[in-house]
């Protein structure tokens, strides 16, 4: 039971319910206090008009017979008759007809309340009767109409009775207010708590369904997404962010699955060839050169697979200020021997900007990107031709003098494990895919086109903010 209560207290519904009820209770207390304070001042102000209130109170309690003649009082006026009986000299009332005859009286005296020696004067609304010994009686005369007939109600009280009446009025009002407020608070809290609880259950039902759907998502159902149509608008951004995270996870999962399948397929053939070579019993029949070539091919594939896995993970990048010209010089120096073996000229053309060409980039990743582009150009450039590397503020261009790129090959250039039919070596077909991953991680764009200056292809790495020509193919 304690555990269930603790869980409910920490839940969103429980917190909203407690907060709402606490706010309601505070609001009721503040309003009640304000009403009580106002009532206190109001009763003080009403004391000046107590006679009129007493007359109105008596008017509401009058009871008439069939002929329209007042014959008594009912209701609250009748129940408080004892007050007039207890204070006969301080509290009085009369009910008179139009001729001034007393029809009802709070005491045995049936004379109208008038000044000594003077008759009843209906036109005199207020008067003060001297009782002697420094005491006086305040009298109010108020006309009322009933079934076309006019009657007069006289209400009177002395100064001694005024504090008693005012205090009774205030006590009765406060008591009535307290009982009314308490009943209102209890009933309101119960009704609103029940209504809020059922409302919260209904509102949070889609969230519970979304939680259950999220709990069922696994490797075999990674394509499932949470619905947001019935969720409260405050929760939609959170669920959308969760769905976006699932999109990224699914994409990464699919990429890894495709990568593993492609890698297994590419490594299967060289492994079979190596096994066939090793299984030859006669050592003089082993083609050692072919065996070494297969081992080198596998080593290159493994190296590129490792590079692709590394550059595909954004957390592996370390961004820092990098001098592009310096990296381009290191790449041409590193591949200089390869160019010599292939009898290809490797030329580095650096622009002359106002200062060093600096970028926020991962230096090793930029080196791999440029190395793969230059190495790819060397593979497609015939002996005696040249490969040119040019760097400027917009990016880096690697241009070869080979046969160019066929139109139907542009869409496959950056596909993993794809190798052009004119490659000289037995590459793994991952070099350009690695370049594309690195460029995407940096926010750059890598494009390819056939050179407009002559034979050959041109790969260009566009840095941020550079305008990509319409004829370039990414």
Order of alpha helices (4+ residues) and beta strands (2+ residues): alpha-alpha-alpha-beta-beta-alpha-alpha-beta-beta-beta-beta-beta-alpha-alpha-alpha-beta-alpha-alpha-beta-beta-alpha-beta-beta-alpha-beta-beta
